[in-house]
Amino acid sequence: MNSRNLLLFGAVAGLYVLTGIGESWNLSLSILNVALLATIAALGVNMQWGYAGLFSTGVMGFTALGALSVVLITAQPNVENWQAGGSGIVLALVLGAASVAAAVVAWGLMPKGRLRALVVAAILIGGFFLFRAIFDPAVSAVEAVNPQFAGNLGGLGLPSLVAWPVGGLLAAAAAWAIGKTALGLRSDYLAIATLGIAEIIVAVIKNEDWLARGVKNVTQLPRPWPVPLEIELQKEPGFLDFVASWGWDPIFTSTILVKLLYAGLFLIVLCIIIWAFERALNSPWGRMMRAIRDNEVSAAAMGKDVTRRHLQVFILGSAVIGFAGAMAASMEGTLTPGSYQPLRFTFLIWVMVIVGGSGNNWGTVLGGLLIGWLYFAVEFLGPNAMAAVTSSLPDGWLKAHLVNSAEHMRLLTLGVILLIVLRFSPRGLIPEK
């Protein structure tokens, strides 16, 4: 890494330090933790786009699947709901999967013709009606039990650290199913397809109350080890004695310590992913992926299975995104499906990759930390800046309109930064070598 890149990273670090000094360290660490999670997701997008040229806009869906895994793994099981219809839901899901598998087997074994189409259609239609006949009554029974506080099956009650890789596996499985059908499309159609599928995933999570309470949200998800609850930390005699010896406020110190522990966990994961991605990028596999990205026809002529490699990198990148989504849900302690919007969970991640430099892992890290700071810092800097700009104006509709529009400065700032980078550094702040 040359001196210019070090200066860029130093400047971004200075932004967080200035936020801590000028505003509060609590705010600075909060922004840092969210930016680290977004950076991990951006690395997954960079693998798909920077390594293989896959333009996927389904980041939001894979992030939501990662968050869903935290509910399914760490939440406590709701015994009464399970007894009401849990076995029926499981049986219906198994029968649905078996119907799809039987249709695939029949399609592969039978010779081409009208009979094969009729048999496959009969298996799928019959399996669908059998699935709904068992699934619908079981769901109604589960959602009718204690809907105010539960109404869902709950989870397995396992530690949060177990849910993180499960979130990656769940996103990878969804990416495999999507990739088998969508990766044959042209890049613009792939973007439309993945965006639509992401919306479908979020819509399912919102509407299936038996799964994760839908829009009623799941709260009080356990924190990952070794991050404690602030209120429990404030009751520890050893912690209180330590804080008293330095003359610090126990409430403020416990909040800072918890966020530092989160930052440490996220940094460890980020470093592991960067190490693995750098090894992959500089390996024969990485050179092959870049060759496919630059010229698919030439790579296919050299005997490379382009579609298979695209599916491979699509699954790997989506797994990283799902991993980041699981980490975010563990930190927030809740699953709120309504908060999954394309602006934050797709567009923002893509801006990080573009500004940092697609195809360069360190550029993606720089872009993630920079755009992450901008996205949240403008929220408190925007009103102050607008108030200073309009201070000389007389009171009236113009001044009131400008002050009220300060909340939109976040989007304006992102757009301006993106245009400036594309104009003066179109390959990103740290471009691919």
Stockholm file with secondary structure:
# STOCKHOLM 1.0

chainA/1-433         MNSRNLLLFGAVAGLYVLTGIGESWNLSLSILNVALLATIAALGVNMQWGYAGLFSTGVMGFTALGALSVVLITAQPNVENWQAGGSGIVLALVLGAASVAAAVVAWGLMPKGRLRALVVAAILIGGFFLFRAIFDPAVSAVEAVNPQFAGNLGGLGLPSLVAWPVGGLLAAAAAWAIGKTALGLRSDYLAIATLGIAEIIVAVIKNEDWLARGVKNVTQLPRPWPVPLEIELQKEPGFLDFVASWGWDPIFTSTILVKLLYAGLFLIVLCIIIWAFERALNSPWGRMMRAIRDNEVSAAAMGKDVTRRHLQVFILGSAVIGFAGAMAASMEGTLTPGSYQPLRFTFLIWVMVIVGGSGNNWGTVLGGLLIGWLYFAVEFLGPNAMAAVTSSLPDGWLKAHLVNSAEHMRLLTLGVILLIVLRFSPRGLIPEK
#=GR chainA/1-433 SS CCHHHHHHHHHHHHHHHHHHHHTCHHHHHHHHHHHHHHHHHHHHHHIIIIIHCCCCCCHHHHHHHHHHHHHHHHSCCCHHHIIIIIHHHHHHHHHHHHHHHHHHHHHHHSCSSHHHHHHHHHHHHHHHHHHHHHHHHHHHHHHHSSTTTCCSCCCCCCCHHHHHHHHHHHHHHHHHHHHHHHTTSCHHHHHHHHHHHHHHHHHHHHHCHHHHCGGGCBCCCCCCTTCCCHHHHTTCHHHHHHHHHHTCCHHHHHHHHHHHHHHHHHHHHHHHHHHHHHHHHTSHHHHHHHHHHHCHHHHHHTTCCHHHHHHHHHHHHHHHHHHHHHHHHHHHTCBCGGGCCHIIIIIHHHHHHHHHCTTCHHHHHHHHHHHHHHHHHHHHHHHHHHHHHTTTSCSSHHHHHHHHGGGGHHHHHHHHHHHHHHHHCTTCSSCCC
#=GC SS_cons         CCHHHHHHHHHHHHHHHHHHHHTCHHHHHHHHHHHHHHHHHHHHHHIIIIIHCCCCCCHHHHHHHHHHHHHHHHSCCCHHHIIIIIHHHHHHHHHHHHHHHHHHHHHHHSCSSHHHHHHHHHHHHHHHHHHHHHHHHHHHHHHHSSTTTCCSCCCCCCCHHHHHHHHHHHHHHHHHHHHHHHTTSCHHHHHHHHHHHHHHHHHHHHHCHHHHCGGGCBCCCCCCTTCCCHHHHTTCHHHHHHHHHHTCCHHHHHHHHHHHHHHHHHHHHHHHHHHHHHHHHTSHHHHHHHHHHHCHHHHHHTTCCHHHHHHHHHHHHHHHHHHHHHHHHHHHTCBCGGGCCHIIIIIHHHHHHHHHCTTCHHHHHHHHHHHHHHHHHHHHHHHHHHHHHTTTSCSSHHHHHHHHGGGGHHHHHHHHHHHHHHHHCTTCSSCCC
//
